[in-house]
Amino acid sequence: MTAVNASAEACMPKPAADIFAMLDPGRGVAISEYLAAEILEEMYGLAGSLRLLTGERDQNFHLAQSGCDGFIFKVWGQSQRSEEVELLTAVLAFLERNAPRLRVPRLLLGRDGRDLVTFKDHVGNERRGVVYSFLPGQPLSAVERTVSQHHQCGRMLAELAIALRGFSHSAMHRALIWDLRHLPRLRMLVSQNSDLPFREFVRPFLDAFERNVAGRLAQVPQQFVHNDFNARNIIVDDASHVTGVIDFGDAVCTARVIDVAVGVIGQLSTPETSDLAIGEFVEAYAAVSPLSSEERALLPSLVAGRIVQNVVMTSWYRSRQPSDGHFAAFGPEYFEWRVDLAARLASGMLT
């Protein structure tokens, strides 16, 4: 893959028969903390206190150890494709070699020297897992936001995107529902969710996005990007300084400006500060990695599109997995002012 000016064809996703081919492939049998502890001891020589974290598609355990920051043990769903499992380890290994100063998780090799382990779950299904370092601190979503954080986040995302330009892997071209290029295909989920909030805005927005935005995305710079730079994946220290980024599970080759739009959403905390947050973040990003005039023209519609994407996807998951707490905080009240912001940002697109 070439640098950021890669051709559109270089980042074209693999075709998917329908939108559900891009959704959760199924976690399968849940891995107990007891089995996770056994695997970590046997295959990594690790012991400590385990805690199950929330997750969209995988199971994730935090292993706490006295005197160190601990580790994350990720177990993929039993139906997850091998090449997508291997994508994560390939990305982390690439960044460790080529961008060692970036604060991202680092892989831990097993006793056999491999970065992926294979084991049997409780009913005999073959499963795959990986262990990587836990970044200390707390998520950006847990602290009061500042202008300095917007600057730090903008610079960090731009530096990460630059570091990823030379990365190549077959799975980076996967069709991913969290890639904004596929936003119009969410109409199928809209029609299946009678409880979808803000339906009167969402449906015409999707139509207008397909009409006025989707076709233009192939004409702007393309590259492999993080694609999930949200406030739960940005880590800050005790002084609220931005120190790292986690979760490369939605990384994909797409339009670079999509990554910027996703990053904007992570900066939004109140309606009163939204315009300031957007401006400071985007200009900090552009100071490190300049944006073209067409990327800047697309950005408001893409930020609005990410808000709509979040509304539809979180509502869809909440309706099908009501006991899963991963999206519990994202009800209609969370999105109310954000949808108003989306309508304002997309006002030109909707006419």
Secondary structure, DSSP 8 states (H G I E B T S, - for coil): --STBB-GGGG-----SSGGGGS-----S---HHHHHHHHHHHH---SEEEEE--SSSEEEEEE-TTS--EEEEE--TT--HHHHHHHHHHHHHHHHH-TTS----EE--TTS-S-EEEE-TTS-EEEEEEEE---SEEGGGS---HHHHHHHHHHHHHHHHHTTT---GGGG---TTSGGGGGGGHHHHHH-TT-TTHHHHHHHHHHHHHHTGGGGGGS-EEEE-----TTTEEE-TT--EEEE---TT-EEEEHHHHHHHHHHTT---TTTHHHHHHHHHHHHHHHS---HHHHHHHHHHHHHHHHHHHHHHHHHHHH-TT-GGGTT-SHHHHHHHHHHHHHHTHHHH-
